Amino acid sequence: MRRFYQYLKPFASQVIVVLVLVLLQSLAELALPSFMADIVDNGIVRGDTGLIWRTGGRMLLVALVGAVCAVVSGYLSARVSAAYGRNLRSTVFSHATSLSLYEFDKIGTASLITRTTNDVSQVQMVVLMSLRIFMVAPMMLIGGIILAFSREPKLSLMLIAVLPVLAVMIYVVSKKVLPMFKLLQQKLDKLNLVLREGLTGVRVIRAFDRIDYEARRFDDANKDLMQTGLRVFRIMAALMPLMNLTINFATIGIIWIGSQRIDAGYLEVGGLMAFIQYGLHILMSLIMVSMIFVMLPRASASAARINEVLDSTPEMKAVAAGLNLPLSEAGQDQGQFKIQGIVEFCKVTFSYPGAEQPALTDISFVARPGEVTAIIGGTGSGKSTLINLIPRYFDVDQGQILIDGTDIRDIPREVLRRQIGLVPQQSVLFSGTVADSIRYGKQDATDEEVRWAAGIAQALEFVDQMPDGFDSHVARGGTNISGGQKQRLCIARALVRRPRIHIFDDSFSALDFRTDARVRAALRREVRDATMIVVAQRVSTVMDADKIIVLDDGKVVGEGTHSQLLDSCGVYREIVQSQLSEEEIA
């Protein structure tokens, strides 16, 4: 938890104001019992009405100052804690998005959502309570003890005897619930996972009539979370009654002993009333501390989970070779750093973490500007894995991937990815307008650039038919348009940034043969100076490529043109024969 208080530094001045106001509030509350004792002992007992009015007026003034301090400090505390939570959430989100896919998958999407929302809220709540309760409680405790001892030292021994009992109660409960709170957050992760799967996969669930099954999964996860929560909160619920019982017995003891001292003439009634108030202040301050210790275990568990994200560092590391352009200059001026686009795989071997066999083995080929390099192979042959290595979603285990002769691990990822236009296998769109979806590839793209990219992707034919054209709304995930339309918008999104390297990961699968051919013809015509790497399942998509790379079981088994591979590569010939007739092959 200590690490997270550094995020309070931007609000240091406001925190200081809160501490001063809390100090004034505490002093005001501690002063009230003395005024009350003076009214009883010197005003009521002696019949001095003037003293009662004067002291009562001062008492009201002090109470008003304390109330104002409480309201203002509460308001500032809420503002500081809210801004603190905002900054911490932004930090966690930014760091999570910078992780490699391996770390992202290791933690899990559902868990990252919980850590960015619920876990941050738990830490934020403790910060709020720390600014208010954790500052008030010590002041009330120390001030109450000093004033109680100053009035009646012997009677104060009763309070000292109670303090260790309350402290032990708080310690035992805190130690008991800490591991249970960690388990509670894990159960919340599980619930979020089931909920996310149920919502994102609703079409599959309905198609296979598994609604009842998913409802049972959610009920089981929900019930598991509820049962764990009940166990935790039952233990916590037992703390408050025990503390109240202890405090009430202590109050009875104080009144009993105090009455005897009044009878003996050592203490006055007002003094006993003031002492009881100081005792209650002391004991209530311990209750406030107990509230912190009740919240602290859950916040500590949440803080540990947040730290796990913040301490995660991408496993991708740079090799020893250097960039022709200094990294510092590249980082400062990414927009002006351009590449030719020569992509070279040099004996590349890659394995997914925990996999028994490499996904790619000894891959070598070169893709040059002005050429279309196609990659084809059966399911599971490693096509998507291969192209995911180019933007450094993962790093190779052996070998090198070079761009213009420079290892991509020596190029800052921001610089590298700025020069790559990737159209993923799964079409992903974000909510907004059609123009927003295309401009996601280049935020400052002009209307002419957006229309140009849509034209190459053959998207104009359906965009112009929409009621609002490029201002038409696209739902999250593109659920209000067809699969082929989504794919064409994704192609336009990659084209609008005019990168030097275009990567199409089976990006024409949802297009009909006519549209597929038109898109490829437009690409050859409009972006002929760039490097194009096309992954495809359909032979018709790759047969006119300048170079075709045939993968089988993660290895290159053929390289050449369509006609060359028909004669030299059995795997390619089998793929062609499975898709084309003898007449088409001839």
N, C-alpha and C positions, 0 to 999 in steps of 0.2 A: 504493500500500500504506500510505503514511503516514496517510492519512485513516482507515483501519480501526483504527489503534491507539487512537483515541479511545474505542472500545468497551471498552477495558481499564480505563477510569477507575473503574467500579464495583468493580473488583477490585484497586485500587491497593495496599491493605494486604497482600493475599496475594502480589502481585507483588514487593513489597519483601522479604517473608519469603523468597520463592524466591531473590531475588538475594543475600540474606545467606547462605543455605544453600549456594548455588552458589559463593560466594566462599570459604566455609569448606571446601567440598569441594575446590576448586582448590588452596587453601593446603595442605591435607592431602596431596594427591597430589604437590605440588611439594616437600614436606618429606621424603618417603620416600627419594628418591635420596641425600640428604645423610646420613640415618641408615645407609643401606646402605654408603656410602663410609666412614663412620666405623667400621662393624663390620669391613670388609675391611682398612682401612689401620691401624687402631689396636687392633682386637681379634684378628683372625685372624693377621695378619702378626706381631704381638708376643705372641700367645698369651695375651692377657688375657681369660679366660673371663668374669669378672665384668662387664667392659665390654660383652661380647657380650650377656649376659643383660639388663643394664640398658638398653642401646640397643635391643635387640630388643623389650623390653617397651614402651618408648616408641613404637617403630615400630608395634607391634600396636595400641596405644591410638589413635594418630593414624589408622591405617587404619580402625579401628572407627568413629571420629568421622566420617571421610570417607564411609564406607558409609552410616551413619545419615543424614547430610546428603543424600546422593544419593537414598536411598529417599524421604525426606520431601519433598524438592524435586521429585522426579519425580511423586509423588502430587499435590502442590499444583498443579504445572504442568498435569497432566491435568485436574484439576477446573476450573482457570481457563480452559483452552482449550475444554473442553466447554461451560461456561457462556457463554463468548464466542461460540461457534458458535451456541448456542441463541438468544442475543440478536440476533445478526446475521441469522439466518434469520427471526426474528420481524419484524425491521425491514424486510427485503426483502419478505416476504410481505404485511405491512401496507401498505407503499407500493405494491406491485403491485396490490392490491385497490382502492386509492384512485384508480388511473389510469382515464381514460376508455376506452371501448371502442376508440377509435382507437389509443391508445398500446398497449393490451393486444394488439390484433391486429398492430400493427407489430412488436413484439418476438416474439410467437408464444407459444402456450401451452406447447409442448414446450420451447422455450428458457427460459421462465420457470421451468419445473420443474427444468431442469438448473442454472440459476443459483441457485435457492433451495436445492438439495441438493448437487450435486457441486462447484460453484464455491465455495460457502461452506465445504465440507469441505476444499478445497485451501487456502483462506486460514486456516482453523482449524489445519491441520497446520503451516503456517509459523509461526503464533503459538506453538504447542507447541514447535516446534524452536527458536524464538527464545528462549523462556524457559529452555530447557535448553542446547542446543548453542551458540546464538549468544552466550550469556552466559559459558559455560565457556570457549569457544575463545579469546576475547581475553585472558582472565585467564591461561590456560595459555600462550598465545603470549608475552605480555609478561613474565610471571613466569619462563618457561623461558629466554627470552633474557637476562634480568638475571642469573639464577643461572648460566647457562652462561658468560657473559662474566666473571662473578666468579671462576669456577674456572679457565678457560683462554681468555683473549682471542684468542690466535692461532688456536686450533682452531675458535673460533666463526665465523671468516671463511668456513669451509666451509658453515656453515648459511646465512649471509647470501647466499652465491652461489646457493643452491638456492631461496630464497624467491621471487625474481622469476620463475624458471622455472615454479614451481607457480602463481603468480598469473596468468601469461600463459595457462596451460592453462585455468584456471577462467574467465577472461574470454572466451576464444575459444569455449569450449563454451556458456557462458551466452548469448552474442550469437547463436550459431548456432541454439539451440533455442527462443528466445523466440517468434519468429513461428510456429514449428512447433507450439508449445503452443497458441497462439491457434487455429490450424487444427484441432488435435486437439479442442478444446472445441466448435468448430463442427460437426465430424463427429459428436460425441456428441449435439449437438442434433438432427442429422439422424436418427440412430439412434432417439432418443427419439420423434421425430415419427412415424417409420414404425411403431414399436412401439405408440404410443398409437392411431394410426389402425387398426392391425390388431386391437387389443383392443376398442376402442369400436365398431368397425364389423364385429364378427365375424358378426352376423346377415346383413348385406348380403353379406359375403364368401362365406358358405356358400350363401346364396340364389342367387348367380350363379356358384358353383363356381370361385371365384378363390383358393382356398387355396394352390395351387402358385405362383400369380403373386405373392401377398403374401409367401410364404416366400422367393421369389427376391429381392423388394425388400428384405426384411430381411437376407438373406445378403449382398446387394450393399453395403448400408449398413454392415453389421457388418464385412465384409471391408475396406471403405474405411477404417473406423476402425482396424482392426487394422494395416493397412499403414502408415498415418500414425504410429501408436503405435510400430511396429517401427523406423521411420526415426528417430524421436526417441530411443528408448531405446538404439538401437545407438550413437548419438553419445554419449549419457550413459555407456553401458557402457564406452566407450573411455577415459573420463577416469580412472577408478579404477586400472586397470592401469598407465597412464602415470605416475600420481602414485606408485603403489607402487614402480614401477621406479626413478623418480627418487629416492625416499626410500631405497631399498635401496642404490643407488650412493653416495648421500651417507653412509650408515652405513658402507659399505666404506671410503670415503675417510677417515672419522673414525677408524675402527679402525686403518687403515694409518698415518696420520699420528700418531695417539695412541700406537701401539706404539713408533714412533721416538722420541717425546718421553719415554716411559717408559724406554727404553733409554739415553737421554741423561741421565736423572735429573731432568728437569723436571716429571715427572708420575708419580703413583702409580697402581697398578691400580684401587683404589677410586675415585679421582678420575676415571679414564677411564670406569669403569662408570657413575658418576653423570652424567658429561657425555653419555654415549650416551643415558641415560634422559631427560635434559633435551632433547637433540636430538630424540628420538622424541616427547616431549611437544609440542615446537614443530611438528614436521612433522604429527603427528596432529591438532593444533589446526587446521592448514590443511586437512586432509582433512575435519574437521568443518565448517569454513567452506565447503568445496566442496559439501558436502551441502546446506547452506542455499542456495547459489547454483544448485544443480541444481533444488531445489524452488521457488526464487524466481521463475524465469521462468513456470512454470505458474501459480503463485499470482498473479503480476502480471497474466497474461492473464485469470485468473478474477476478480481484483479489478476490472479494467477492465470486464468484462461486468457485474459487480454494480453498479459505478458508473453504467453506462448505464441500469440500472433505477432506481437511487436518484436520478439526475439528471433522469429523465423527469418532467415536470410536466404535469398535465392542460392541454390547450389551451383548455378552457372558461374564459372570463374574464367577470367581472361588468361590466355596463354602468354608466353614470353615475348612473342613478336610484336612489333609496334605498328601503328598506323602511319601512313605517309603524311597524313594531316595530324598534328598534335591533338591529343584528346581534349586538352583544355580549350583549344580553338574550336574543335568539333562541338564541344558542349555549348560554347557560347554562340556559335553561328551555324546551327543545324540547317537552317533553311538554305544557306549558300553552298553547303557541301554536297556535291553531286558525284554520282558514280556512272560508269559506263554501263554496267549491268552484266558483266561476265560472271556467271555462277559456275563454280567448279567443285565437284565432290571428289575428294582424294582419299580413297580407301577408307570410307566412313563405315564405322560399326556402331550400332546403338542398341541398348537394351532398356526397357522400361524398368523402373525400380522394383525389385522383387521378382522379376521374370526369370524363368529358368533358361530360356533361349533368347538370343538376340533377335530383335525385330528386323534389324537390317545388318547385313554382313558384307564388308569389303565392297562398298558401293563407290564406283568411280564413273564420272561422265562430266561433260562440259555443256552448258547452255549459254548461247551467245546472243547478243542483241541482233535484231532483225530476223531471228529464226524462231520457229515454233518447235519447242521440245515437248513431246508428249510422253506421258508415263502411263502404261497400261499393265494390267495383271489381274489375276484372280482375286477373289475376296480373301483378305488377310495376308496379301502378299507384301504389304508395307508401303503402299502408295501414299496414303495420307500421312503416315509417320515420316516419310522422306521429306515431303514438302513442309511439314511442321517444324523441321529442323532449320529451315532457311531463316525465318523470322526469330529464331532462338526461343521457341516455346520450350524446347529441351536442348541440352547440349550433348554433343557426340561423346561416346566413350573412347573411341579411337579414330584416328584420321583427322581430316580438316575439311571445312567448307570454306571456300575462298570466294570473295567478291572482288573482282579486279586485282587479284593476287594477294588480298589481305584477309587474314583469318577473321571470320565474323565475330569471334569472341574478343577481338581487339577493337571492334567498332562499337561505340555506345549504342545501346539498344534503341534509343530514341532516334538516332541518326540512321541506323539500319532500317528500322520499320517505316521511317518516313519515305524511303525509297522503294517500298514494296506495296503493291496493291493486291491484297489477298481476298479471294472470293471463297468462303468456306463451304465445306460439303453441306452443312446444315444452314439453311437461309435464316439469318437472325436479323430482325428489324426492331427498331424501338418506336415507341408511340410518338406521333407528330404528323406533320404533313408529308406528302410525297417529296417535296423539295427538301424538307428536313432530313428525310431518310437518305437522300443522295448526298446532301451536304455533310453528312456525318463523316464522309471521307475527306472533306476539305471545307472547313467552317466558313472561309471567306470566299467560297466559289460564287461567281456571278450567275445571274439567271441564264446567260448564254452558255456558260460552262455546264450548268446543270442540264440544260436542254441538249447540249452536245453529247454528254455522257449518256443521257436517256436514249438519244437517237441511236448511238452505237449499240446499246444493249437491247434495241428493238422494244423499248418501253413506251415510246411515244404513242404507239397505236392504241394502247389502253389508257394511258394517262390523259390524252386529249379527249377521250370519251367520258372521262369522269366529270361530274357536275362542276367541280371547282378546279379541275386541271391539276397543276402542281400544288395547289393549296388544299387538295382533298385530304381528308384525314386517313391516317394509317394507324390501326389499333396496335397495341403492344404485341410483338411477335408476328405482326402482319396477318392476324386472324381474319380480317375482313377482305382479304384479297386471295387469289388462287396461288398455288405453289409455283407455277411458272411465272406469274407476275412478281412474286417475292424474289425469285431467283434473278430476274432481269433487273430489279431495283438494286439487288446486292452487287450485280455486275457493274451497274452504273455508279454505285457508291465507290467501288474500287477504281473505276476509270477516271472519275472527276479529279482525283488528286494527281493525275498524270505521272505515275511513278516510272522508274526505270526498269523495274522487274514486276511483271504481272504473273500471278499464280492463281490458277483456276482448279480448285479441288472438286472434281466431278460436278462442275457448276452448270452443266448444260443438261443434266439428267431429267429435269422437269420440263424441258422445252421439247416441242415437237420437232421433227426432222427439218421442216422448212425453216422454222425460227432459228434452230441450231445453226443451220448453214448460213443464214443471213447474219447472225451475230459473229460467226467466225470470219466471214468475208469482210464485215465492217472492221473487225479487229485488225485483220491483215492490212487493210487499207489505211486506217487512221493511226494505229500505234505500231507501225512497221519498224520503227527505230528502237523499240524497247525489247527486252527479253521476255518471252512468253513461255511459261511452263504450264502445261495442261494435263491434269489427271482426269482420266475418263474410263468408263466401263464400255461405252459404245465404240465399236471399231470405226463407224462412220464419222465420229468426231475426230479421230486421230489419224486416219489413213492419209490425209493430205499434209501431215506435219513434216517439217524438214528433217526431224530426227525423232525416232520412237524408241523409248527405253522400256524393255519388257522385264517385269519383276516376277519372280516366283519364289515363294518362301523366303522373302527378304533378301534375295540375291538378284543381280542383273544376269539374265540368261540370254539377252539379245539386245542389239543396238543397231539401228539403221533406218532406212526408209521402209515404207509399206511393202514395196515389191521385193526389197532385199530380205526382209524378215520372213516373207512367205516362203522363200527358198531356203533360208538358213536357220530359222528358229521354230522348233516344233511346238513350243508353248503358244507362240503368237498364232501359228497356223491353226491350232485347235480353237483358240478364241475366235478367229475369223470364221472358221467353218461352223461354229456354233451360232453365229449371228447373221451370216450372209449366205445366200444361195450360191450354187456353182456359177450361175450366170453373172452374178454381181462380183464374185471373186475374179472371174475371167475378165 
